């Protein structure tokens, strides 16, 4: 019986997808939002991009560790 490979599923792309929606949807759905709401959503989107970058980096490190 072959050994099962237990790899974590890739999740970094979900951060980038959600960040894209956070950036785009408010201007598409509610173009008359207050400036502070737009600034808060911009900040949230940037935080999601940074979190996605960190997760992607961790996933790459894990792949290198498993491959080597």
Secondary structure, DSSP 4 states (H G I P E B T S, - for coil): -PPPP--PPP-HHHHHHHHHHHHHHHHHH-TT--HHHHHHHHHHHHHHHHHHHHHHHHHHHHHHHHH-
